[in-house]
Amino acid sequence: MTREAGFTLIEMLIMLIISGFVATLTIEAIRAASTNAIRVEQAARSVAGELIDERIFRTAVEASRTAYQERPGRFSGDTTGFQSVTAQPVTGYAGEMRPYAVRFEQEAGGVSLIYEEGEATYQLGWWEGVDVGFEYFGTLPQSVDLTGPVLELEREWVDTWPRPDHSTLYYSPLPEAVRIQVRSEGHTSLDMIIAFPADGAPPVRVEDIMGRSIP
């Protein structure tokens, strides 16, 4: 009795297993190559003085995300700088959540704007000036109800974010924008405004309801 042309079920299963194994090895090789490329890029930036382009800086900051109050990387800012978590890291993959910080570093005759992400530190630029600061634009919650909408006041620029009113929230909200300024001898050397995404509140967890009293 002759066998009909084609594959048996066992042969098909073996082929699927082998194909899956080869695909896994290929993905791991691509991931390793990408990691090495990132490390080479980091080393090159370090040799070049660790400068960062404004476009890359804006992309990272604009990709900030809200976080639960107890989580590291939640947004926090004052007149000296701010920190948050970004979904577009400078030293990682797009979509990978990484904490970062932005601050000024005083130097002789001026200041440098510094972006820090993990162990990497980048300089955005240097400006003459002695009067520097950060401001945050957004709305302040009037009352908080986990089962209903958040009532808001009018928008305004403030020196710190989040505001004391935000302490009743189970997450740390983002401001609508941040303003970075350097002023010297009556003129402004730097006036940069970066808008944050309209990132909504993260899902309410059971502990957020049980651990807080609802007004």
C-alpha positions in Angstrom: 0.0 0.0 0.0 1.5 3.3 -1.1 1.6 6.4 1.2 -0.2 9.5 0.0 1.9 12.7 -0.5 1.9 15.2 2.4 2.8 15.5 6.0 1.4 13.5 8.9 0.2 15.3 12.1 3.3 14.2 14.0 5.6 15.7 11.3 3.6 19.0 11.4 3.9 19.2 15.2 7.7 18.6 14.9 8.0 21.3 12.3 6.0 23.8 14.5 8.2 23.1 17.5 11.4 23.5 15.5 10.1 26.8 13.9 9.2 28.1 17.4 12.6 27.3 18.7 14.4 29.0 15.8 12.1 32.1 16.2 12.9 32.3 19.9 16.7 32.2 19.2 16.3 34.9 16.5 14.4 37.2 18.8 17.0 36.8 21.5 19.8 37.5 19.1 18.0 40.7 17.8 17.4 41.8 21.4 21.1 41.2 22.3 22.2 43.2 19.3 19.9 46.1 20.2 21.2 46.2 23.7 24.8 46.3 22.5 23.8 49.1 20.1 22.4 51.1 23.0 25.5 50.5 25.0 27.7 51.7 22.1 25.5 54.8 21.8 25.8 55.5 25.5 29.6 55.2 25.3 29.8 57.5 22.3 27.7 60.1 24.1 29.9 59.8 27.1 33.1 60.4 25.0 31.4 63.3 23.3 30.6 65.0 26.6 27.2 63.4 27.1 25.2 66.0 25.2 21.6 65.4 24.4 19.6 67.0 21.5 16.6 69.1 22.5 14.3 67.0 20.3 15.3 63.8 22.2 14.9 65.6 25.5 11.4 66.9 24.6 10.3 63.4 23.4 11.4 61.8 26.7 9.7 64.5 28.9 6.5 64.6 26.8 6.2 60.8 27.2 5.8 61.2 31.0 3.2 59.0 32.7 1.1 59.2 35.8 2.0 56.7 38.6 0.5 55.5 41.9 1.5 57.6 45.0 3.6 54.8 46.5 5.4 53.9 43.2 8.9 55.2 42.5 9.1 57.6 39.6 5.9 59.4 40.3 5.9 63.1 39.2 7.3 65.5 41.7 8.7 69.0 40.9 9.7 72.3 42.5 11.7 75.3 41.5 15.0 73.3 41.4 13.8 70.6 39.0 11.4 67.7 38.6 11.3 63.9 38.2 8.9 61.4 36.7 8.7 58.2 34.6 8.9 58.2 30.8 7.6 55.8 28.2 10.2 57.1 25.7 13.5 56.7 27.5 16.8 58.0 26.1 18.7 54.9 27.0 16.0 52.2 26.6 13.3 50.9 24.3 10.2 52.8 23.3 7.4 51.8 25.7 9.8 50.8 28.4 9.0 52.8 31.6 12.0 54.4 33.1 12.4 57.1 35.8 14.2 60.3 35.0 15.0 63.7 36.5 15.7 67.2 35.2 17.6 69.8 37.1 20.0 72.7 36.7 23.7 72.5 37.6 25.4 75.7 38.6 28.7 76.3 37.0 31.1 79.2 36.7 29.4 82.0 34.9 26.3 80.1 34.1 24.2 77.0 34.4 23.7 73.6 32.6 20.4 71.9 32.1 20.9 68.2 33.1 18.8 65.2 32.2 19.4 62.1 34.3 18.0 58.6 33.5 19.3 55.7 35.5 23.1 55.9 35.7 23.3 58.1 32.6 23.6 61.9 32.8 23.2 64.2 29.8 23.7 67.9 29.3 21.1 69.7 27.2 23.0 73.0 27.0 24.8 75.8 28.9 23.5 79.4 29.4 24.8 82.5 31.1 22.6 83.4 34.0 22.1 83.1 37.7 18.3 83.2 38.0 16.9 79.8 37.1 13.7 78.1 37.9 10.9 75.6 37.0 7.1 76.3 37.0 4.2 74.0 36.5 0.9 74.7 34.8 -2.3 72.8 35.6 -5.5 72.5 37.5 -5.9 71.9 41.2 -8.5 69.4 42.4 -11.2 70.9 44.7 -12.4 67.6 46.0 -11.8 63.9 45.4 -14.3 61.1 45.0 -13.0 57.8 43.7 -16.5 57.0 42.5 -17.1 60.2 40.6 -15.3 62.9 38.6 -12.7 65.2 40.1 -13.8 68.8 40.5 -11.2 71.3 39.3 -10.2 74.9 39.8 -8.9 77.3 37.2 -5.5 76.6 35.6 -2.5 78.5 37.0 1.3 78.4 37.1 2.7 77.2 40.4 6.2 76.6 41.9 5.6 73.0 43.1 3.8 70.0 41.8 1.8 68.0 42.9 0.0 70.5 45.1 -1.1 69.7 48.7 -4.6 69.3 47.3 -3.3 66.3 45.4 -2.4 64.3 48.5 -5.9 62.9 48.7 -5.5 61.3 45.3 -4.4 57.7 45.0 -2.0 58.6 42.1 0.4 61.5 41.3 -1.1 63.5 38.4 0.9 65.2 35.8 0.8 69.0 35.3 -0.3 70.2 31.9 3.0 71.8 31.2 6.4 72.7 32.7 8.3 75.9 32.1 12.1 76.0 32.3 13.7 79.5 32.5 17.2 81.0 32.8 17.4 84.8 33.3 20.4 87.1 33.5 20.9 90.9 33.7 17.4 91.8 32.6 17.0 89.3 29.7 15.9 85.7 29.4 18.5 83.3 28.1 16.1 80.3 28.1 12.4 80.1 28.1 11.2 76.5 27.3 7.7 75.2 27.8 7.0 71.5 27.4 3.4 70.1 27.4 2.7 66.8 29.1 0.3 64.2 27.6 -3.3 64.2 28.8 -2.6 61.0 30.7 -5.6 59.9 32.7 -5.7 58.4 36.1 -4.5 54.8 36.4 -7.1 52.1 37.2 -8.5 52.3 40.8 -7.3 49.3 42.8 -9.1 47.7 45.8 -6.5 49.1 48.2 -7.2 52.6 46.9 -10.8 52.3 47.9 -10.3 50.3 51.2 -7.4 52.4 52.3 -8.9 55.8 51.8 -12.1 57.4 53.0 -14.3 58.7 50.3 -15.8 62.2 50.9 
